[in-house]
């Protein structure tokens, strides 16, 4: 298996984990009845760690399609190389570290990690150009 495909698969798994993590906060504070019900009642937005995990998920969902599209284009073109591997690895590892850093609330470091993930996408795109 290409390392790029492994990083893509691991990123999908990370996305699935990120979908589940922020759900625990509202369920624990609003109850299982709310979680299983139609959720018609209006509640204030979730805050704290659960809120930050939700925002981290939204951020992942903004960057992941770009990463996946660029990576799949490189794979389809047969132009994978050390730069596409580095880009895929940077993206995955940065996104993995982004989650706990955002959950803890380390703002400056969170931004730096986000920039590394964007750099990973850019490196993959450079292979295509």
Secondary structure, 3 states (H helix, E strand, C coil): CCHHHHHHHHHHHHHHHHHHHCHHHHHHHHCHHHHHCCCCCCCCCCCHHHHHHHHHHHHHHHHHHHHHHHHHHHHHHCCCCHHHHHHHHHHHHHHHHHHHHHHHCCHHHHHHHHHHHHHHHHHHHHHHC
